[in-house]
Amino acid sequence: MSSAELIDEQYRPAENEEFMSERQRDYFRRKLLSWKDDILSEAKQTLAALQTENENHADIADRASSETDRAIELRARDRQRKLISKIDAALERLADGTYGYCEETGEPISLKRLDARPIATLSLEAQERHEKRERVYRDE
């Protein structure tokens, strides 16, 4: 590993840098791609486990438990499939220069928020307004 790669592995975006500089975009691109790779790897492992788990359970309780476990695992995989599409959308925003900016206000999303949730499309304030509106409509 070169010293440049080592420095980049330790790099964290800072507020005193130019927002969405090339270095920051590269950092988030690598973070998103790594997250996606992890999800795809887990999905392959789950698929392999589900394919080998074609046991016939003699006990009806064991069979029911196994089916419940499979259903839970498949729901989790479905959520991860949706997450992959959000990661892909974030990668597209990185490519077109809109990544890191709030879809509602156009203002930069905080680096802390992006580091914690790299698929974020709203600033924290806009997200809170959005959730408040959802609660109001849900409670009506």
Secondary structure by P-SEA (a helix, b strand, c coil): ccaaaaaaaabbbbcccccccaaaaaaaaaaaaaaaaaaaaaaaaaaaaaaacccccccaaaaaaaaaaaaaaaaaaaaaaaaaaaaaaaaaaaaaccccccccccccccaaaaaacccccccaaaaaaaaaaaaaaaac
